[in-house]
Amino acid sequence: MSRVTRRSVLLSAAGLAGLSALPLRRASAAGEVNVYSARHYPADEQLFALFTEETGITVNQIKGTGAELMERLKLEGAQSPCDVFVTVDAGNLWRAQEEGVYQPVSSAELEQHIPANLREPSGLWFSFAKRARVIVYDTTKVKAEELSTYEDLASEEWKGRILIRSSGNIYNQSLVASMIHNNGVEETQKWCDGIVANMARPPKGGDTDQINALIAGEGDLAVSNTYYFARMLSGDDDALKEKLKNVKIFFPNQSGRGTHVNVSGAGVAANAPNKENAIRFLEFMISPEAQAIFAGANFEYPVRDGAEQAQVIASWGGFKEDPIDVVELGRNNAEAVKIMDRASWA
């Protein structure tokens, strides 16, 4: 089988200055799809290679942060060669939608296999992988029966014990956006105030850093996306695995609305020169083979019912998901940021 021949370009903030000299729009090419991606996982390279093997369509990839890529799209305008824009978190998908990045498309395959609450209703974007935002805790300091809901983390019991990343992080913004949807602005403000009061240290680093701080004894529990913890458990660092022996995860709100779940996703770019290839690319992303790679290589939850899960996340068992329409996470993002700012969440 032929392997994919792929042009992959990394953007940096400093490099954006040169975007005014971009080449003119690439003409439609029967054997190509041009992907702008804010996902930077090794699993994606496997996905692109498999897509090319199965379809003969070459993936031309440009990587960058979501903000960098959207700036590039603005500068390129109607001449943009972008066919598919990929990003992480429903909040970022919403921002791209608001910037006019996507065009609506219709696909029976996507609509059949992606739950309605995990895709934009008019077909602007679709989710292809899920991640749950959970509590990771030190079993020598916290008993499972002491844990219950996100809301409870704001109680006095957890003062000085919580590790969580900054308010600038889109994952936390979307968690707060879900709280707004479920509890209202006033209660969410109280919750954010309580979380700030209960932090073990000022926020710093990513989710992996919160878990590392947990095993270093800097706090008693951390808030993290599931796949970060799964990566640590599945790596080759035996010393780290030994330190994680007393660390477990807890799925909040199982007696109520369920655990907050966010997504990675993509849509067809507004000026896509290879629209049919772009749709085919999106449909491939929710194929059983692709869903197995999302699960096995990056430890995300598949969106397609019945798709294979990675052994480590399957070992945690099933859990009740918050059925919120993830579009609401984007719609409530601006209010979430205001609330976190008022709480002085760094």
QUIVENQUI-V152993 format. One record per residue. N is the residue number from 1. OMEGA is omega in degrees with one decimal (none if undefined). D_CENTER is the distance of its C-alpha to the mean C-alpha in Angstrom with 2 decimals. Layout:
BEGIN
n=N omega=OMEGA d_center=D_CENTER
n=N omega=OMEGA d_center=D_CENTER
END
This chain:
BEGIN
n=1 omega=179.2 d_center=31.80
n=2 omega=176.6 d_center=30.90
n=3 omega=-176.7 d_center=27.91
n=4 omega=170.7 d_center=25.62
n=5 omega=-166.3 d_center=26.99
n=6 omega=173.4 d_center=24.11
n=7 omega=-178.0 d_center=24.25
n=8 omega=-176.2 d_center=21.28
n=9 omega=177.3 d_center=21.51
n=10 omega=176.9 d_center=19.71
n=11 omega=168.8 d_center=19.81
n=12 omega=179.9 d_center=20.54
n=13 omega=-178.8 d_center=21.34
n=14 omega=-176.7 d_center=24.95
n=15 omega=-177.1 d_center=24.90
n=16 omega=-177.2 d_center=24.07
n=17 omega=-177.6 d_center=27.72
n=18 omega=-174.7 d_center=28.82
n=19 omega=179.8 d_center=26.87
n=20 omega=-179.0 d_center=29.89
n=21 omega=-179.5 d_center=31.62
n=22 omega=175.8 d_center=29.18
n=23 omega=177.3 d_center=30.99
n=24 omega=-178.1 d_center=31.70
n=25 omega=176.5 d_center=29.55
n=26 omega=178.0 d_center=29.54
n=27 omega=176.9 d_center=31.49
n=28 omega=-179.5 d_center=30.12
n=29 omega=-174.1 d_center=30.24
n=30 omega=-174.6 d_center=30.54
n=31 omega=-176.9 d_center=28.94
n=32 omega=166.3 d_center=25.96
n=33 omega=-175.0 d_center=22.51
n=34 omega=-172.8 d_center=21.06
n=35 omega=170.3 d_center=17.31
n=36 omega=-171.5 d_center=15.75
n=37 omega=173.1 d_center=12.45
n=38 omega=171.2 d_center=10.09
n=39 omega=-177.2 d_center=8.60
n=40 omega=-177.2 d_center=11.22
n=41 omega=176.1 d_center=11.51
n=42 omega=179.4 d_center=14.99
n=43 omega=-176.9 d_center=13.92
n=44 omega=177.4 d_center=13.50
n=45 omega=176.2 d_center=17.12
n=46 omega=-179.5 d_center=18.25
n=47 omega=-177.6 d_center=16.76
n=48 omega=179.6 d_center=18.48
n=49 omega=179.9 d_center=21.65
n=50 omega=177.8 d_center=21.83
n=51 omega=179.8 d_center=21.34
n=52 omega=178.9 d_center=24.23
n=53 omega=-175.6 d_center=26.33
n=54 omega=-172.7 d_center=26.10
n=55 omega=-173.5 d_center=26.55
n=56 omega=-178.9 d_center=28.28
n=57 omega=178.9 d_center=25.90
n=58 omega=176.1 d_center=25.04
n=59 omega=172.2 d_center=21.55
n=60 omega=-171.4 d_center=22.04
n=61 omega=169.3 d_center=18.90
n=62 omega=-178.5 d_center=18.38
n=63 omega=175.2 d_center=15.67
n=64 omega=171.1 d_center=14.94
n=65 omega=177.8 d_center=12.77
n=66 omega=-179.1 d_center=11.70
n=67 omega=-179.9 d_center=14.82
n=68 omega=-177.1 d_center=17.04
n=69 omega=177.3 d_center=16.35
n=70 omega=175.7 d_center=16.96
n=71 omega=177.6 d_center=20.07
n=72 omega=180.0 d_center=21.16
n=73 omega=177.7 d_center=20.90
n=74 omega=-178.0 d_center=23.01
n=75 omega=179.7 d_center=25.59
n=76 omega=178.5 d_center=25.83
n=77 omega=-177.5 d_center=26.27
n=78 omega=179.9 d_center=27.87
n=79 omega=-175.7 d_center=28.59
n=80 omega=175.6 d_center=24.98
n=81 omega=-174.8 d_center=24.66
n=82 omega=175.1 d_center=20.93
n=83 omega=-176.3 d_center=20.44
n=84 omega=174.7 d_center=16.69
n=85 omega=-176.1 d_center=13.97
n=86 omega=175.5 d_center=10.52
n=87 omega=-178.7 d_center=7.52
n=88 omega=177.1 d_center=3.80
n=89 omega=179.8 d_center=3.82
n=90 omega=177.1 d_center=7.21
n=91 omega=178.3 d_center=9.06
n=92 omega=174.8 d_center=8.83
n=93 omega=178.1 d_center=9.70
n=94 omega=179.5 d_center=12.44
n=95 omega=177.6 d_center=13.66
n=96 omega=177.3 d_center=14.08
n=97 omega=-179.2 d_center=15.86
n=98 omega=179.1 d_center=18.06
n=99 omega=178.5 d_center=18.98
n=100 omega=-177.1 d_center=20.26
n=101 omega=-170.5 d_center=18.08
n=102 omega=168.5 d_center=18.10
n=103 omega=179.4 d_center=21.03
n=104 omega=175.3 d_center=21.27
n=105 omega=178.9 d_center=21.89
n=106 omega=178.6 d_center=23.26
n=107 omega=178.3 d_center=22.66
n=108 omega=-179.4 d_center=24.15
n=109 omega=179.9 d_center=22.08
n=110 omega=-177.8 d_center=18.70
n=111 omega=-180.0 d_center=20.18
n=112 omega=-169.6 d_center=21.69
n=113 omega=176.7 d_center=18.83
n=114 omega=179.7 d_center=15.80
n=115 omega=-174.8 d_center=16.51
n=116 omega=-178.2 d_center=17.56
n=117 omega=-179.2 d_center=15.25
n=118 omega=176.6 d_center=12.15
n=119 omega=179.2 d_center=13.66
n=120 omega=-169.5 d_center=15.45
n=121 omega=-177.7 d_center=19.06
n=122 omega=178.4 d_center=20.87
n=123 omega=178.8 d_center=18.82
n=124 omega=177.7 d_center=17.18
n=125 omega=-174.0 d_center=13.73
n=126 omega=176.1 d_center=12.47
n=127 omega=175.1 d_center=9.52
n=128 omega=175.1 d_center=10.02
n=129 omega=-178.7 d_center=7.84
n=130 omega=171.7 d_center=7.00
n=131 omega=179.0 d_center=6.51
n=132 omega=176.5 d_center=9.27
n=133 omega=-166.9 d_center=10.03
n=134 omega=173.7 d_center=13.56
n=135 omega=174.4 d_center=16.75
n=136 omega=-170.5 d_center=17.89
n=137 omega=177.4 d_center=21.63
n=138 omega=-174.9 d_center=24.83
n=139 omega=176.3 d_center=27.16
n=140 omega=-178.4 d_center=30.20
n=141 omega=-176.3 d_center=29.47
n=142 omega=174.3 d_center=27.66
n=143 omega=-178.4 d_center=28.66
n=144 omega=-178.0 d_center=26.30
n=145 omega=175.3 d_center=28.66
n=146 omega=-176.5 d_center=28.13
n=147 omega=179.8 d_center=24.50
n=148 omega=-171.4 d_center=23.72
n=149 omega=170.1 d_center=21.31
n=150 omega=-176.7 d_center=18.99
n=151 omega=-177.1 d_center=22.03
n=152 omega=-179.7 d_center=24.30
n=153 omega=178.9 d_center=22.54
n=154 omega=-178.1 d_center=24.36
n=155 omega=-177.1 d_center=27.73
n=156 omega=-177.0 d_center=30.38
n=157 omega=-173.2 d_center=29.97
n=158 omega=-178.1 d_center=26.92
n=159 omega=178.4 d_center=28.48
n=160 omega=-172.1 d_center=27.78
n=161 omega=-171.1 d_center=25.66
n=162 omega=174.5 d_center=21.95
n=163 omega=-178.1 d_center=19.64
n=164 omega=-176.7 d_center=16.54
n=165 omega=-167.7 d_center=15.00
n=166 omega=177.2 d_center=15.97
n=167 omega=177.4 d_center=15.73
n=168 omega=-179.7 d_center=14.59
n=169 omega=-176.6 d_center=11.11
n=170 omega=178.8 d_center=8.74
n=171 omega=177.3 d_center=7.30
n=172 omega=177.2 d_center=11.05
n=173 omega=-179.9 d_center=11.90
n=174 omega=173.8 d_center=10.01
n=175 omega=178.0 d_center=11.71
n=176 omega=177.6 d_center=14.88
n=177 omega=177.3 d_center=14.49
n=178 omega=176.7 d_center=14.50
n=179 omega=177.1 d_center=17.54
n=180 omega=-179.6 d_center=19.21
n=181 omega=-174.1 d_center=18.94
n=182 omega=-172.0 d_center=20.33
n=183 omega=-178.2 d_center=22.75
n=184 omega=-174.7 d_center=23.64
n=185 omega=-175.0 d_center=23.76
n=186 omega=-179.3 d_center=26.68
n=187 omega=179.0 d_center=25.37
n=188 omega=175.8 d_center=21.94
n=189 omega=177.9 d_center=23.94
n=190 omega=-178.8 d_center=25.92
n=191 omega=179.3 d_center=22.91
n=192 omega=176.5 d_center=21.44
n=193 omega=-179.4 d_center=25.01
n=194 omega=178.6 d_center=25.25
n=195 omega=179.2 d_center=22.09
n=196 omega=179.5 d_center=23.41
n=197 omega=-174.8 d_center=26.80
n=198 omega=-178.8 d_center=25.52
n=199 omega=178.2 d_center=23.59
n=200 omega=-179.4 d_center=25.14
n=201 omega=174.2 d_center=24.70
n=202 omega=-178.4 d_center=23.32
n=203 omega=173.1 d_center=19.56
n=204 omega=177.5 d_center=18.97
n=205 omega=-179.6 d_center=16.63
n=206 omega=-177.8 d_center=13.16
n=207 omega=178.1 d_center=12.30
n=208 omega=178.4 d_center=14.60
n=209 omega=178.1 d_center=17.22
n=210 omega=180.0 d_center=17.26
n=211 omega=176.2 d_center=18.01
n=212 omega=176.8 d_center=20.57
n=213 omega=178.0 d_center=22.14
n=214 omega=-178.1 d_center=22.39
n=215 omega=174.5 d_center=24.37
n=216 omega=176.5 d_center=26.38
n=217 omega=-177.9 d_center=27.56
n=218 omega=178.7 d_center=26.18
n=219 omega=-177.4 d_center=24.82
n=220 omega=176.6 d_center=24.93
n=221 omega=-179.2 d_center=21.37
n=222 omega=174.1 d_center=17.87
n=223 omega=-173.9 d_center=14.63
n=224 omega=167.6 d_center=11.71
n=225 omega=-174.5 d_center=8.69
n=226 omega=-170.9 d_center=10.72
n=227 omega=176.4 d_center=9.94
n=228 omega=179.6 d_center=11.34
n=229 omega=179.5 d_center=14.44
n=230 omega=177.7 d_center=14.81
n=231 omega=-178.9 d_center=14.95
n=232 omega=179.8 d_center=17.59
n=233 omega=-173.3 d_center=19.53
n=234 omega=-178.0 d_center=19.60
n=235 omega=-177.5 d_center=20.60
n=236 omega=-176.9 d_center=24.21
n=237 omega=-177.4 d_center=24.90
n=238 omega=178.7 d_center=27.43
n=239 omega=177.6 d_center=28.20
n=240 omega=179.5 d_center=24.63
n=241 omega=177.8 d_center=24.65
n=242 omega=178.8 d_center=27.92
n=243 omega=-178.0 d_center=26.54
n=244 omega=-177.4 d_center=23.75
n=245 omega=-179.1 d_center=26.41
n=246 omega=-178.2 d_center=26.65
n=247 omega=178.0 d_center=22.93
n=248 omega=176.3 d_center=21.34
n=249 omega=178.5 d_center=18.42
n=250 omega=177.6 d_center=19.09
n=251 omega=-176.4 d_center=17.36
n=252 omega=169.4 d_center=18.38
n=253 omega=-178.7 d_center=20.19
n=254 omega=177.2 d_center=21.33
n=255 omega=-179.6 d_center=24.64
n=256 omega=-173.0 d_center=23.20
n=257 omega=-178.6 d_center=20.29
n=258 omega=-177.1 d_center=17.95
n=259 omega=177.6 d_center=14.86
n=260 omega=179.3 d_center=11.91
n=261 omega=176.0 d_center=9.11
n=262 omega=-168.3 d_center=5.82
n=263 omega=158.5 d_center=4.56
n=264 omega=-178.8 d_center=4.42
n=265 omega=-176.6 d_center=7.94
n=266 omega=174.8 d_center=11.14
n=267 omega=177.9 d_center=14.62
n=268 omega=-177.7 d_center=18.11
n=269 omega=-174.0 d_center=19.20
n=270 omega=-177.0 d_center=22.02
n=271 omega=-175.0 d_center=24.60
n=272 omega=177.2 d_center=23.57
n=273 omega=-178.5 d_center=26.76
n=274 omega=-171.9 d_center=25.67
n=275 omega=-177.9 d_center=24.35
n=276 omega=176.5 d_center=25.46
n=277 omega=179.2 d_center=23.89
n=278 omega=178.2 d_center=20.57
n=279 omega=178.3 d_center=20.77
n=280 omega=177.5 d_center=21.82
n=281 omega=179.5 d_center=18.81
n=282 omega=179.4 d_center=16.45
n=283 omega=177.2 d_center=18.77
n=284 omega=-176.1 d_center=18.68
n=285 omega=178.0 d_center=14.92
n=286 omega=172.3 d_center=15.71
n=287 omega=178.9 d_center=18.94
n=288 omega=-179.4 d_center=19.70
n=289 omega=-179.4 d_center=19.93
n=290 omega=179.9 d_center=16.53
n=291 omega=177.3 d_center=14.88
n=292 omega=178.0 d_center=16.89
n=293 omega=176.0 d_center=15.60
n=294 omega=-177.3 d_center=11.89
n=295 omega=-172.4 d_center=13.32
n=296 omega=-175.2 d_center=16.10
n=297 omega=-178.9 d_center=14.97
n=298 omega=174.4 d_center=11.43
n=299 omega=172.8 d_center=11.87
n=300 omega=175.3 d_center=9.12
n=301 omega=176.6 d_center=10.78
n=302 omega=175.7 d_center=12.26
n=303 omega=-176.4 d_center=12.51
n=304 omega=178.6 d_center=16.11
n=305 omega=176.5 d_center=18.71
n=306 omega=179.5 d_center=20.68
n=307 omega=-177.9 d_center=18.50
n=308 omega=175.4 d_center=18.97
n=309 omega=173.4 d_center=16.94
n=310 omega=-175.8 d_center=17.14
n=311 omega=-176.4 d_center=20.20
n=312 omega=179.9 d_center=18.78
n=313 omega=175.6 d_center=16.29
n=314 omega=-179.4 d_center=19.06
n=315 omega=178.6 d_center=21.40
n=316 omega=179.1 d_center=19.71
n=317 omega=178.3 d_center=20.76
n=318 omega=178.3 d_center=19.51
n=319 omega=179.0 d_center=18.39
n=320 omega=179.6 d_center=18.51
n=321 omega=170.2 d_center=15.36
n=322 omega=-175.6 d_center=15.56
n=323 omega=-178.8 d_center=16.49
n=324 omega=170.2 d_center=15.50
n=325 omega=-172.5 d_center=14.96
n=326 omega=173.4 d_center=11.43
n=327 omega=-179.6 d_center=13.42
n=328 omega=179.0 d_center=14.92
n=329 omega=175.1 d_center=11.94
n=330 omega=-177.9 d_center=12.58
n=331 omega=-178.6 d_center=16.27
n=332 omega=-173.4 d_center=16.55
n=333 omega=-176.8 d_center=14.64
n=334 omega=178.7 d_center=17.96
n=335 omega=178.2 d_center=19.74
n=336 omega=179.5 d_center=17.20
n=337 omega=178.5 d_center=17.70
n=338 omega=-179.4 d_center=21.44
n=339 omega=-179.7 d_center=21.57
n=340 omega=177.2 d_center=19.89
n=341 omega=179.9 d_center=22.29
n=342 omega=179.2 d_center=25.21
n=343 omega=-176.6 d_center=24.37
n=344 omega=173.9 d_center=24.52
n=345 omega=-173.0 d_center=21.14
n=346 omega=none d_center=21.12
END
